[in-house]
Amino acid sequence: METLKTKLRQLKLAGMVKTIESRNIFALEKKVTYIDFMELLLEDESVNRSANSFSKRLNRSKLDTQKGIDNFDFNYQPELEKTKILDLAACRFITEKKNIILMGKPGVGKTHLANAIGVEAIKKGYKVLFLHVNDLIDKFNTANADGTRINLMNELTAADLIILDEIGFKKLPSESIDDFFEVIRKRYEKGSIIITTNRNFEDWGAIFGDYTMASAIIDRIIHHA
């Protein structure tokens, strides 16, 4: 058995390594055919790879697994249409390259909902990135300083969904506005964005310190929202 496990490890079939002993006992007891035995092992391998893929995507996303749809208190926000939120959580908007804008006062659950939709997207096999806008700015500052801007931009554009949290929490530094616009521009009609903000679009000119740039950003966000 150990020789067989070694060969399975060499072939990177970790799922089979985990279950081959128990499957072998089961097969002997139930007189399972060779074909059925192989199907069981292949199913174990598939399940193991799916679980590993989910874990990797979840870790990279920076999402909080404690903030899901199932523990969002819709009674606290009765004006929210639960059926509409559940429809968004089905993640069809990602396939359609559409955006979601969650706008409202602080403390109403925007971040929780955005996070919850992101977790559902991970479950469905999508690549997701969750970023507070301040963290995005910090990432660009670092990338611009150490020459890794292209790598960062590739990461931001490769994700099926990015969640930008708390736009308008504070005014963006002038040197960061071009970076922010570049993210929106590159994802336009190519990937979905969820934005949470406590500021109306009328205020975005002041947030960005550039009304023309703010208008260009808003146009690209709401065109497919």
mmCIF file of the C-alpha atoms, coordinates in Angstrom:
data_MODEL
# 
_entry.id   MODEL 
# 
loop_
_atom_site.group_PDB 
_atom_site.id 
_atom_site.type_symbol 
_atom_site.label_atom_id 
_atom_site.label_alt_id 
_atom_site.label_comp_id 
_atom_site.label_asym_id 
_atom_site.label_entity_id 
_atom_site.label_seq_id 
_atom_site.pdbx_PDB_ins_code 
_atom_site.Cartn_x 
_atom_site.Cartn_y 
_atom_site.Cartn_z 
_atom_site.occupancy 
_atom_site.B_iso_or_equiv 
_atom_site.pdbx_formal_charge 
_atom_site.auth_seq_id 
_atom_site.auth_comp_id 
_atom_site.auth_asym_id 
_atom_site.auth_atom_id 
_atom_site.pdbx_PDB_model_num 
ATOM 1   C CA . MET A 1 1   ? 0.000   0.000  0.000   1.00 0.00 ? 1   MET A CA 1 
ATOM 2   C CA . GLU A 1 2   ? 2.837   2.431  0.840   1.00 0.00 ? 2   GLU A CA 1 
ATOM 3   C CA . THR A 1 3   ? 4.413   1.873  -2.577  1.00 0.00 ? 3   THR A CA 1 
ATOM 4   C CA . LEU A 1 4   ? 1.096   2.710  -4.211  1.00 0.00 ? 4   LEU A CA 1 
ATOM 5   C CA . LYS A 1 5   ? 0.710   5.819  -2.055  1.00 0.00 ? 5   LYS A CA 1 
ATOM 6   C CA . THR A 1 6   ? 4.187   6.948  -3.055  1.00 0.00 ? 6   THR A CA 1 
ATOM 7   C CA . LYS A 1 7   ? 3.295   6.644  -6.735  1.00 0.00 ? 7   LYS A CA 1 
ATOM 8   C CA . LEU A 1 8   ? 0.049   8.555  -6.157  1.00 0.00 ? 8   LEU A CA 1 
ATOM 9   C CA . ARG A 1 9   ? 1.988   11.332 -4.425  1.00 0.00 ? 9   ARG A CA 1 
ATOM 10  C CA . GLN A 1 10  ? 4.409   11.482 -7.350  1.00 0.00 ? 10  GLN A CA 1 
ATOM 11  C CA . LEU A 1 11  ? 1.406   11.961 -9.629  1.00 0.00 ? 11  LEU A CA 1 
ATOM 12  C CA . LYS A 1 12  ? 0.076   14.658 -7.252  1.00 0.00 ? 12  LYS A CA 1 
ATOM 13  C CA . LEU A 1 13  ? -3.078  12.681 -6.492  1.00 0.00 ? 13  LEU A CA 1 
ATOM 14  C CA . ALA A 1 14  ? -3.336  13.731 -2.852  1.00 0.00 ? 14  ALA A CA 1 
ATOM 15  C CA . GLY A 1 15  ? -7.065  13.079 -2.670  1.00 0.00 ? 15  GLY A CA 1 
ATOM 16  C CA . MET A 1 16  ? -6.548  9.438  -3.569  1.00 0.00 ? 16  MET A CA 1 
ATOM 17  C CA . VAL A 1 17  ? -3.733  9.118  -1.033  1.00 0.00 ? 17  VAL A CA 1 
ATOM 18  C CA . LYS A 1 18  ? -6.095  10.244 1.725   1.00 0.00 ? 18  LYS A CA 1 
ATOM 19  C CA . THR A 1 19  ? -8.840  7.739  0.953   1.00 0.00 ? 19  THR A CA 1 
ATOM 20  C CA . ILE A 1 20  ? -7.296  4.745  -0.778  1.00 0.00 ? 20  ILE A CA 1 
ATOM 21  C CA . GLU A 1 21  ? -7.058  2.602  2.363   1.00 0.00 ? 21  GLU A CA 1 
ATOM 22  C CA . SER A 1 22  ? -10.675 3.160  3.419   1.00 0.00 ? 22  SER A CA 1 
ATOM 23  C CA . ARG A 1 23  ? -11.849 2.764  -0.176  1.00 0.00 ? 23  ARG A CA 1 
ATOM 24  C CA . ASN A 1 24  ? -9.917  -0.497 -0.479  1.00 0.00 ? 24  ASN A CA 1 
ATOM 25  C CA . ILE A 1 25  ? -11.572 -1.899 2.660   1.00 0.00 ? 25  ILE A CA 1 
ATOM 26  C CA . PHE A 1 26  ? -14.977 -0.805 1.371   1.00 0.00 ? 26  PHE A CA 1 
ATOM 27  C CA . ALA A 1 27  ? -14.335 -2.355 -2.049  1.00 0.00 ? 27  ALA A CA 1 
ATOM 28  C CA . LEU A 1 28  ? -13.317 -5.694 -0.549  1.00 0.00 ? 28  LEU A CA 1 
ATOM 29  C CA . GLU A 1 29  ? -16.328 -5.806 1.754   1.00 0.00 ? 29  GLU A CA 1 
ATOM 30  C CA . LYS A 1 30  ? -18.829 -4.815 -0.938  1.00 0.00 ? 30  LYS A CA 1 
ATOM 31  C CA . LYS A 1 31  ? -17.118 -6.659 -3.793  1.00 0.00 ? 31  LYS A CA 1 
ATOM 32  C CA . VAL A 1 32  ? -16.891 -3.457 -5.806  1.00 0.00 ? 32  VAL A CA 1 
ATOM 33  C CA . THR A 1 33  ? -15.733 -3.820 -9.424  1.00 0.00 ? 33  THR A CA 1 
ATOM 34  C CA . TYR A 1 34  ? -12.408 -2.371 -10.531 1.00 0.00 ? 34  TYR A CA 1 
ATOM 35  C CA . ILE A 1 35  ? -14.180 0.285  -12.585 1.00 0.00 ? 35  ILE A CA 1 
ATOM 36  C CA . ASP A 1 36  ? -16.397 1.343  -9.671  1.00 0.00 ? 36  ASP A CA 1 
ATOM 37  C CA . PHE A 1 37  ? -13.377 1.365  -7.356  1.00 0.00 ? 37  PHE A CA 1 
ATOM 38  C CA . MET A 1 38  ? -11.547 3.691  -9.732  1.00 0.00 ? 38  MET A CA 1 
ATOM 39  C CA . GLU A 1 39  ? -14.602 5.941  -9.989  1.00 0.00 ? 39  GLU A CA 1 
ATOM 40  C CA . LEU A 1 40  ? -14.698 6.258  -6.196  1.00 0.00 ? 40  LEU A CA 1 
ATOM 41  C CA . LEU A 1 41  ? -11.030 7.236  -6.062  1.00 0.00 ? 41  LEU A CA 1 
ATOM 42  C CA . LEU A 1 42  ? -11.414 9.749  -8.891  1.00 0.00 ? 42  LEU A CA 1 
ATOM 43  C CA . GLU A 1 43  ? -14.385 11.305 -7.115  1.00 0.00 ? 43  GLU A CA 1 
ATOM 44  C CA . ASP A 1 44  ? -12.296 11.611 -3.931  1.00 0.00 ? 44  ASP A CA 1 
ATOM 45  C CA . GLU A 1 45  ? -9.537  13.311 -5.907  1.00 0.00 ? 45  GLU A CA 1 
ATOM 46  C CA . SER A 1 46  ? -12.000 15.718 -7.513  1.00 0.00 ? 46  SER A CA 1 
ATOM 47  C CA . VAL A 1 47  ? -13.558 16.629 -4.149  1.00 0.00 ? 47  VAL A CA 1 
ATOM 48  C CA . ASN A 1 48  ? -10.129 17.175 -2.603  1.00 0.00 ? 48  ASN A CA 1 
ATOM 49  C CA . ARG A 1 49  ? -8.987  19.446 -5.423  1.00 0.00 ? 49  ARG A CA 1 
ATOM 50  C CA . SER A 1 50  ? -12.194 21.475 -5.262  1.00 0.00 ? 50  SER A CA 1 
ATOM 51  C CA . ALA A 1 51  ? -11.771 21.951 -1.521  1.00 0.00 ? 51  ALA A CA 1 
ATOM 52  C CA . ASN A 1 52  ? -8.143  23.023 -1.925  1.00 0.00 ? 52  ASN A CA 1 
ATOM 53  C CA . SER A 1 53  ? -9.055  25.427 -4.725  1.00 0.00 ? 53  SER A CA 1 
ATOM 54  C CA . PHE A 1 54  ? -11.798 26.977 -2.592  1.00 0.00 ? 54  PHE A CA 1 
ATOM 55  C CA . SER A 1 55  ? -9.427  27.434 0.357   1.00 0.00 ? 55  SER A CA 1 
ATOM 56  C CA . LYS A 1 56  ? -6.760  29.084 -1.799  1.00 0.00 ? 56  LYS A CA 1 
ATOM 57  C CA . ARG A 1 57  ? -9.218  31.467 -3.448  1.00 0.00 ? 57  ARG A CA 1 
ATOM 58  C CA . LEU A 1 58  ? -10.772 32.324 -0.097  1.00 0.00 ? 58  LEU A CA 1 
ATOM 59  C CA . ASN A 1 59  ? -7.400  33.080 1.511   1.00 0.00 ? 59  ASN A CA 1 
ATOM 60  C CA . ARG A 1 60  ? -6.320  35.274 -1.385  1.00 0.00 ? 60  ARG A CA 1 
ATOM 61  C CA . SER A 1 61  ? -9.616  37.153 -1.418  1.00 0.00 ? 61  SER A CA 1 
ATOM 62  C CA . LYS A 1 62  ? -9.229  38.595 2.126   1.00 0.00 ? 62  LYS A CA 1 
ATOM 63  C CA . LEU A 1 63  ? -12.940 37.998 2.689   1.00 0.00 ? 63  LEU A CA 1 
ATOM 64  C CA . ASP A 1 64  ? -14.351 37.452 6.163   1.00 0.00 ? 64  ASP A CA 1 
ATOM 65  C CA . THR A 1 65  ? -16.096 34.077 6.288   1.00 0.00 ? 65  THR A CA 1 
ATOM 66  C CA . GLN A 1 66  ? -17.982 35.182 9.410   1.00 0.00 ? 66  GLN A CA 1 
ATOM 67  C CA . LYS A 1 67  ? -19.949 37.726 7.360   1.00 0.00 ? 67  LYS A CA 1 
ATOM 68  C CA . GLY A 1 68  ? -22.258 35.675 5.171   1.00 0.00 ? 68  GLY A CA 1 
ATOM 69  C CA . ILE A 1 69  ? -25.752 35.892 3.760   1.00 0.00 ? 69  ILE A CA 1 
ATOM 70  C CA . ASP A 1 70  ? -27.032 33.420 6.324   1.00 0.00 ? 70  ASP A CA 1 
ATOM 71  C CA . ASN A 1 71  ? -26.118 35.616 9.300   1.00 0.00 ? 71  ASN A CA 1 
ATOM 72  C CA . PHE A 1 72  ? -27.109 39.016 7.892   1.00 0.00 ? 72  PHE A CA 1 
ATOM 73  C CA . ASP A 1 73  ? -29.975 40.457 9.928   1.00 0.00 ? 73  ASP A CA 1 
ATOM 74  C CA . PHE A 1 74  ? -32.540 41.511 7.341   1.00 0.00 ? 74  PHE A CA 1 
ATOM 75  C CA . ASN A 1 75  ? -34.897 42.487 10.177  1.00 0.00 ? 75  ASN A CA 1 
ATOM 76  C CA . TYR A 1 76  ? -32.391 45.195 11.113  1.00 0.00 ? 76  TYR A CA 1 
ATOM 77  C CA . GLN A 1 77  ? -32.713 46.640 7.598   1.00 0.00 ? 77  GLN A CA 1 
ATOM 78  C CA . PRO A 1 78  ? -36.373 45.980 6.660   1.00 0.00 ? 78  PRO A CA 1 
ATOM 79  C CA . GLU A 1 79  ? -36.191 48.318 3.662   1.00 0.00 ? 79  GLU A CA 1 
ATOM 80  C CA . LEU A 1 80  ? -33.821 45.876 1.961   1.00 0.00 ? 80  LEU A CA 1 
ATOM 81  C CA . GLU A 1 81  ? -35.462 43.451 -0.439  1.00 0.00 ? 81  GLU A CA 1 
ATOM 82  C CA . LYS A 1 82  ? -34.199 40.075 0.731   1.00 0.00 ? 82  LYS A CA 1 
ATOM 83  C CA . THR A 1 83  ? -35.156 38.399 -2.538  1.00 0.00 ? 83  THR A CA 1 
ATOM 84  C CA . LYS A 1 84  ? -33.095 40.946 -4.470  1.00 0.00 ? 84  LYS A CA 1 
ATOM 85  C CA . ILE A 1 85  ? -30.056 40.392 -2.247  1.00 0.00 ? 85  ILE A CA 1 
ATOM 86  C CA . LEU A 1 86  ? -30.393 36.626 -2.637  1.00 0.00 ? 86  LEU A CA 1 
ATOM 87  C CA . ASP A 1 87  ? -30.603 37.109 -6.397  1.00 0.00 ? 87  ASP A CA 1 
ATOM 88  C CA . LEU A 1 88  ? -27.351 39.094 -6.315  1.00 0.00 ? 88  LEU A CA 1 
ATOM 89  C CA . ALA A 1 89  ? -25.792 36.330 -4.218  1.00 0.00 ? 89  ALA A CA 1 
ATOM 90  C CA . ALA A 1 90  ? -26.509 33.926 -7.094  1.00 0.00 ? 90  ALA A CA 1 
ATOM 91  C CA . CYS A 1 91  ? -23.674 35.843 -8.819  1.00 0.00 ? 91  CYS A CA 1 
ATOM 92  C CA . ARG A 1 92  ? -25.166 36.027 -12.302 1.00 0.00 ? 92  ARG A CA 1 
ATOM 93  C CA . PHE A 1 93  ? -23.973 39.632 -12.398 1.00 0.00 ? 93  PHE A CA 1 
ATOM 94  C CA . ILE A 1 94  ? -20.386 38.347 -12.560 1.00 0.00 ? 94  ILE A CA 1 
ATOM 95  C CA . THR A 1 95  ? -21.060 36.335 -15.698 1.00 0.00 ? 95  THR A CA 1 
ATOM 96  C CA . GLU A 1 96  ? -22.764 39.406 -17.163 1.00 0.00 ? 96  GLU A CA 1 
ATOM 97  C CA . LYS A 1 97  ? -19.809 41.670 -16.190 1.00 0.00 ? 97  LYS A CA 1 
ATOM 98  C CA . LYS A 1 98  ? -22.136 43.930 -14.211 1.00 0.00 ? 98  LYS A CA 1 
ATOM 99  C CA . ASN A 1 99  ? -21.394 45.999 -11.111 1.00 0.00 ? 99  ASN A CA 1 
ATOM 100 C CA . ILE A 1 100 ? -23.107 46.457 -7.744  1.00 0.00 ? 100 ILE A CA 1 
ATOM 101 C CA . ILE A 1 101 ? -23.216 49.725 -5.820  1.00 0.00 ? 101 ILE A CA 1 
ATOM 102 C CA . LEU A 1 102 ? -24.149 49.567 -2.136  1.00 0.00 ? 102 LEU A CA 1 
ATOM 103 C CA . MET A 1 103 ? -24.800 53.130 -1.025  1.00 0.00 ? 103 MET A CA 1 
ATOM 104 C CA . GLY A 1 104 ? -26.021 54.233 2.389   1.00 0.00 ? 104 GLY A CA 1 
ATOM 105 C CA . LYS A 1 105 ? -25.230 55.656 5.788   1.00 0.00 ? 105 LYS A CA 1 
ATOM 106 C CA . PRO A 1 106 ? -22.485 54.117 7.962   1.00 0.00 ? 106 PRO A CA 1 
ATOM 107 C CA . GLY A 1 107 ? -23.534 51.100 9.991   1.00 0.00 ? 107 GLY A CA 1 
ATOM 108 C CA . VAL A 1 108 ? -26.317 49.784 7.763   1.00 0.00 ? 108 VAL A CA 1 
ATOM 109 C CA . GLY A 1 109 ? -24.489 46.610 6.697   1.00 0.00 ? 109 GLY A CA 1 
ATOM 110 C CA . LYS A 1 110 ? -23.017 47.533 3.315   1.00 0.00 ? 110 LYS A CA 1 
ATOM 111 C CA . THR A 1 111 ? -19.670 45.895 4.003   1.00 0.00 ? 111 THR A CA 1 
ATOM 112 C CA . HIS A 1 112 ? -21.320 42.767 5.395   1.00 0.00 ? 112 HIS A CA 1 
ATOM 113 C CA . LEU A 1 113 ? -23.474 42.368 2.287   1.00 0.00 ? 113 LEU A CA 1 
ATOM 114 C CA . ALA A 1 114 ? -20.580 43.006 -0.093  1.00 0.00 ? 114 ALA A CA 1 
ATOM 115 C CA . ASN A 1 115 ? -18.465 40.479 1.793   1.00 0.00 ? 115 ASN A CA 1 
ATOM 116 C CA . ALA A 1 116 ? -21.308 37.939 1.816   1.00 0.00 ? 116 ALA A CA 1 
ATOM 117 C CA . ILE A 1 117 ? -21.806 38.193 -1.940  1.00 0.00 ? 117 ILE A CA 1 
ATOM 118 C CA . GLY A 1 118 ? -18.056 37.783 -2.363  1.00 0.00 ? 118 GLY A CA 1 
ATOM 119 C CA . VAL A 1 119 ? -18.070 34.585 -0.299  1.00 0.00 ? 119 VAL A CA 1 
ATOM 120 C CA . GLU A 1 120 ? -20.898 33.198 -2.440  1.00 0.00 ? 120 GLU A CA 1 
ATOM 121 C CA . ALA A 1 121 ? -18.839 34.016 -5.540  1.00 0.00 ? 121 ALA A CA 1 
ATOM 122 C CA . ILE A 1 122 ? -15.879 32.099 -4.109  1.00 0.00 ? 122 ILE A CA 1 
ATOM 123 C CA . LYS A 1 123 ? -18.148 29.103 -3.516  1.00 0.00 ? 123 LYS A CA 1 
ATOM 124 C CA . LYS A 1 124 ? -19.153 29.236 -7.179  1.00 0.00 ? 124 LYS A CA 1 
ATOM 125 C CA . GLY A 1 125 ? -15.548 29.097 -8.329  1.00 0.00 ? 125 GLY A CA 1 
ATOM 126 C CA . TYR A 1 126 ? -14.882 32.786 -9.005  1.00 0.00 ? 126 TYR A CA 1 
ATOM 127 C CA . LYS A 1 127 ? -11.716 34.671 -8.076  1.00 0.00 ? 127 LYS A CA 1 
ATOM 128 C CA . VAL A 1 128 ? -12.514 37.551 -5.726  1.00 0.00 ? 128 VAL A CA 1 
ATOM 129 C CA . LEU A 1 129 ? -10.510 40.353 -4.100  1.00 0.00 ? 129 LEU A CA 1 
ATOM 130 C CA . PHE A 1 130 ? -11.803 42.400 -1.164  1.00 0.00 ? 130 PHE A CA 1 
ATOM 131 C CA . LEU A 1 131 ? -10.035 45.720 -0.573  1.00 0.00 ? 131 LEU A CA 1 
ATOM 132 C CA . HIS A 1 132 ? -10.747 48.686 1.642   1.00 0.00 ? 132 HIS A CA 1 
ATOM 133 C CA . VAL A 1 133 ? -10.048 51.717 -0.528  1.00 0.00 ? 133 VAL A CA 1 
ATOM 134 C CA . ASN A 1 134 ? -7.280  52.806 1.872   1.00 0.00 ? 134 ASN A CA 1 
ATOM 135 C CA . ASP A 1 135 ? -5.584  49.424 1.451   1.00 0.00 ? 135 ASP A CA 1 
ATOM 136 C CA . LEU A 1 136 ? -5.839  49.800 -2.322  1.00 0.00 ? 136 LEU A CA 1 
ATOM 137 C CA . ILE A 1 137 ? -4.111  53.170 -2.098  1.00 0.00 ? 137 ILE A CA 1 
ATOM 138 C CA . ASP A 1 138 ? -1.374  51.688 0.099   1.00 0.00 ? 138 ASP A CA 1 
ATOM 139 C CA . LYS A 1 139 ? -0.863  48.846 -2.373  1.00 0.00 ? 139 LYS A CA 1 
ATOM 140 C CA . PHE A 1 140 ? -0.429  51.299 -5.244  1.00 0.00 ? 140 PHE A CA 1 
ATOM 141 C CA . ASN A 1 141 ? 1.949   53.480 -3.231  1.00 0.00 ? 141 ASN A CA 1 
ATOM 142 C CA . THR A 1 142 ? 4.112   50.434 -2.540  1.00 0.00 ? 142 THR A CA 1 
ATOM 143 C CA . ALA A 1 143 ? 3.873   49.109 -6.099  1.00 0.00 ? 143 ALA A CA 1 
ATOM 144 C CA . ASN A 1 144 ? 4.733   52.484 -7.625  1.00 0.00 ? 144 ASN A CA 1 
ATOM 145 C CA . ALA A 1 145 ? 7.748   52.737 -5.321  1.00 0.00 ? 145 ALA A CA 1 
ATOM 146 C CA . ASP A 1 146 ? 9.181   49.259 -5.869  1.00 0.00 ? 146 ASP A CA 1 
ATOM 147 C CA . GLY A 1 147 ? 8.338   48.836 -9.555  1.00 0.00 ? 147 GLY A CA 1 
ATOM 148 C CA . THR A 1 148 ? 5.644   46.176 -9.157  1.00 0.00 ? 148 THR A CA 1 
ATOM 149 C CA . ARG A 1 149 ? 2.742   48.273 -10.436 1.00 0.00 ? 149 ARG A CA 1 
ATOM 150 C CA . ILE A 1 150 ? 2.203   46.010 -13.458 1.00 0.00 ? 150 ILE A CA 1 
ATOM 151 C CA . ASN A 1 151 ? 1.946   42.959 -11.199 1.00 0.00 ? 151 ASN A CA 1 
ATOM 152 C CA . LEU A 1 152 ? -0.585  44.712 -8.972  1.00 0.00 ? 152 LEU A CA 1 
ATOM 153 C CA . MET A 1 153 ? -2.657  45.845 -11.929 1.00 0.00 ? 153 MET A CA 1 
ATOM 154 C CA . ASN A 1 154 ? -2.622  42.323 -13.352 1.00 0.00 ? 154 ASN A CA 1 
ATOM 155 C CA . GLU A 1 155 ? -3.889  41.000 -10.016 1.00 0.00 ? 155 GLU A CA 1 
ATOM 156 C CA . LEU A 1 156 ? -6.683  43.577 -9.903  1.00 0.00 ? 156 LEU A CA 1 
ATOM 157 C CA . THR A 1 157 ? -7.796  42.920 -13.469 1.00 0.00 ? 157 THR A CA 1 
ATOM 158 C CA . ALA A 1 158 ? -7.491  39.111 -13.350 1.00 0.00 ? 158 ALA A CA 1 
ATOM 159 C CA . ALA A 1 159 ? -10.045 38.700 -10.557 1.00 0.00 ? 159 ALA A CA 1 
ATOM 160 C CA . ASP A 1 160 ? -13.604 37.939 -11.632 1.00 0.00 ? 160 ASP A CA 1 
ATOM 161 C CA . LEU A 1 161 ? -14.862 40.284 -8.921  1.00 0.00 ? 161 LEU A CA 1 
ATOM 162 C CA . ILE A 1 162 ? -13.218 42.995 -6.854  1.00 0.00 ? 162 ILE A CA 1 
ATOM 163 C CA . ILE A 1 163 ? -14.913 44.593 -3.872  1.00 0.00 ? 163 ILE A CA 1 
ATOM 164 C CA . LEU A 1 164 ? -13.871 48.177 -3.091  1.00 0.00 ? 164 LEU A CA 1 
ATOM 165 C CA . ASP A 1 165 ? -15.036 49.044 0.393   1.00 0.00 ? 165 ASP A CA 1 
ATOM 166 C CA . GLU A 1 166 ? -15.712 52.476 1.899   1.00 0.00 ? 166 GLU A CA 1 
ATOM 167 C CA . ILE A 1 167 ? -15.197 54.803 -1.053  1.00 0.00 ? 167 ILE A CA 1 
ATOM 168 C CA . GLY A 1 168 ? -15.706 58.261 0.368   1.00 0.00 ? 168 GLY A CA 1 
ATOM 169 C CA . PHE A 1 169 ? -14.567 57.310 3.849   1.00 0.00 ? 169 PHE A CA 1 
ATOM 170 C CA . LYS A 1 170 ? -12.044 60.068 3.351   1.00 0.00 ? 170 LYS A CA 1 
ATOM 171 C CA . LYS A 1 171 ? -10.761 62.171 0.469   1.00 0.00 ? 171 LYS A CA 1 
ATOM 172 C CA . LEU A 1 172 ? -8.406  60.341 -1.857  1.00 0.00 ? 172 LEU A CA 1 
ATOM 173 C CA . PRO A 1 173 ? -4.861  61.720 -2.149  1.00 0.00 ? 173 PRO A CA 1 
ATOM 174 C CA . SER A 1 174 ? -4.385  63.489 -5.463  1.00 0.00 ? 174 SER A CA 1 
ATOM 175 C CA . GLU A 1 175 ? -1.557  61.147 -6.451  1.00 0.00 ? 175 GLU A CA 1 
ATOM 176 C CA . SER A 1 176 ? -3.878  58.131 -6.047  1.00 0.00 ? 176 SER A CA 1 
ATOM 177 C CA . ILE A 1 177 ? -6.713  59.321 -8.282  1.00 0.00 ? 177 ILE A CA 1 
ATOM 178 C CA . ASP A 1 178 ? -5.071  58.179 -11.524 1.00 0.00 ? 178 ASP A CA 1 
ATOM 179 C CA . ASP A 1 179 ? -4.405  54.751 -9.999  1.00 0.00 ? 179 ASP A CA 1 
ATOM 180 C CA . PHE A 1 180 ? -8.022  54.388 -8.920  1.00 0.00 ? 180 PHE A CA 1 
ATOM 181 C CA . PHE A 1 181 ? -9.295  55.448 -12.333 1.00 0.00 ? 181 PHE A CA 1 
ATOM 182 C CA . GLU A 1 182 ? -6.960  52.974 -14.018 1.00 0.00 ? 182 GLU A CA 1 
ATOM 183 C CA . VAL A 1 183 ? -8.477  50.110 -12.014 1.00 0.00 ? 183 VAL A CA 1 
ATOM 184 C CA . ILE A 1 184 ? -12.009 51.123 -13.003 1.00 0.00 ? 184 ILE A CA 1 
ATOM 185 C CA . ARG A 1 185 ? -11.002 51.689 -16.633 1.00 0.00 ? 185 ARG A CA 1 
ATOM 186 C CA . LYS A 1 186 ? -9.258  48.334 -17.040 1.00 0.00 ? 186 LYS A CA 1 
ATOM 187 C CA . ARG A 1 187 ? -12.148 46.433 -15.480 1.00 0.00 ? 187 ARG A CA 1 
ATOM 188 C CA . TYR A 1 188 ? -14.798 48.251 -17.519 1.00 0.00 ? 188 TYR A CA 1 
ATOM 189 C CA . GLU A 1 189 ? -16.903 45.629 -19.344 1.00 0.00 ? 189 GLU A CA 1 
ATOM 190 C CA . LYS A 1 190 ? -14.278 42.990 -18.479 1.00 0.00 ? 190 LYS A CA 1 
ATOM 191 C CA . GLY A 1 191 ? -14.878 42.228 -14.794 1.00 0.00 ? 191 GLY A CA 1 
ATOM 192 C CA . SER A 1 192 ? -17.357 43.012 -12.044 1.00 0.00 ? 192 SER A CA 1 
ATOM 193 C CA . ILE A 1 193 ? -16.961 45.460 -9.177  1.00 0.00 ? 193 ILE A CA 1 
ATOM 194 C CA . ILE A 1 194 ? -18.878 45.841 -5.936  1.00 0.00 ? 194 ILE A CA 1 
ATOM 195 C CA . ILE A 1 195 ? -18.543 49.270 -4.379  1.00 0.00 ? 195 ILE A CA 1 
ATOM 196 C CA . THR A 1 196 ? -19.660 50.311 -0.916  1.00 0.00 ? 196 THR A CA 1 
ATOM 197 C CA . THR A 1 197 ? -19.933 54.006 -0.139  1.00 0.00 ? 197 THR A CA 1 
ATOM 198 C CA . ASN A 1 198 ? -21.639 56.314 2.324   1.00 0.00 ? 198 ASN A CA 1 
ATOM 199 C CA . ARG A 1 199 ? -21.503 59.243 -0.079  1.00 0.00 ? 199 ARG A CA 1 
ATOM 200 C CA . ASN A 1 200 ? -23.863 60.119 -2.921  1.00 0.00 ? 200 ASN A CA 1 
ATOM 201 C CA . PHE A 1 201 ? -22.376 60.394 -6.395  1.00 0.00 ? 201 PHE A CA 1 
ATOM 202 C CA . GLU A 1 202 ? -22.853 64.172 -6.176  1.00 0.00 ? 202 GLU A CA 1 
ATOM 203 C CA . ASP A 1 203 ? -20.140 64.177 -3.500  1.00 0.00 ? 203 ASP A CA 1 
ATOM 204 C CA . TRP A 1 204 ? -17.586 62.177 -5.444  1.00 0.00 ? 204 TRP A CA 1 
ATOM 205 C CA . GLY A 1 205 ? -16.105 65.211 -7.143  1.00 0.00 ? 205 GLY A CA 1 
ATOM 206 C CA . ALA A 1 206 ? -15.018 66.496 -3.744  1.00 0.00 ? 206 ALA A CA 1 
ATOM 207 C CA . ILE A 1 207 ? -13.794 63.045 -2.684  1.00 0.00 ? 207 ILE A CA 1 
ATOM 208 C CA . PHE A 1 208 ? -11.551 62.755 -5.721  1.00 0.00 ? 208 PHE A CA 1 
ATOM 209 C CA . GLY A 1 209 ? -10.707 66.437 -5.867  1.00 0.00 ? 209 GLY A CA 1 
ATOM 210 C CA . ASP A 1 210 ? -11.399 66.320 -9.594  1.00 0.00 ? 210 ASP A CA 1 
ATOM 211 C CA . TYR A 1 211 ? -14.978 66.543 -10.854 1.00 0.00 ? 211 TYR A CA 1 
ATOM 212 C CA . THR A 1 212 ? -14.088 65.484 -14.394 1.00 0.00 ? 212 THR A CA 1 
ATOM 213 C CA . MET A 1 213 ? -12.267 62.382 -13.189 1.00 0.00 ? 213 MET A CA 1 
ATOM 214 C CA . ALA A 1 214 ? -15.073 61.580 -10.748 1.00 0.00 ? 214 ALA A CA 1 
ATOM 215 C CA . SER A 1 215 ? -17.613 61.808 -13.564 1.00 0.00 ? 215 SER A CA 1 
ATOM 216 C CA . ALA A 1 216 ? -15.562 59.462 -15.749 1.00 0.00 ? 216 ALA A CA 1 
ATOM 217 C CA . ILE A 1 217 ? -15.288 56.936 -12.911 1.00 0.00 ? 217 ILE A CA 1 
ATOM 218 C CA . ILE A 1 218 ? -19.005 57.094 -12.100 1.00 0.00 ? 218 ILE A CA 1 
ATOM 219 C CA . ASP A 1 219 ? -19.963 56.672 -15.765 1.00 0.00 ? 219 ASP A CA 1 
ATOM 220 C CA . ARG A 1 220 ? -17.964 53.452 -16.041 1.00 0.00 ? 220 ARG A CA 1 
ATOM 221 C CA . ILE A 1 221 ? -19.287 52.065 -12.772 1.00 0.00 ? 221 ILE A CA 1 
ATOM 222 C CA . ILE A 1 222 ? -22.994 52.707 -13.330 1.00 0.00 ? 222 ILE A CA 1 
ATOM 223 C CA . HIS A 1 223 ? -23.048 51.842 -17.043 1.00 0.00 ? 223 HIS A CA 1 
ATOM 224 C CA . HIS A 1 224 ? -23.375 48.154 -16.152 1.00 0.00 ? 224 HIS A CA 1 
ATOM 225 C CA . ALA A 1 225 ? -24.730 48.407 -12.596 1.00 0.00 ? 225 ALA A CA 1 
# 
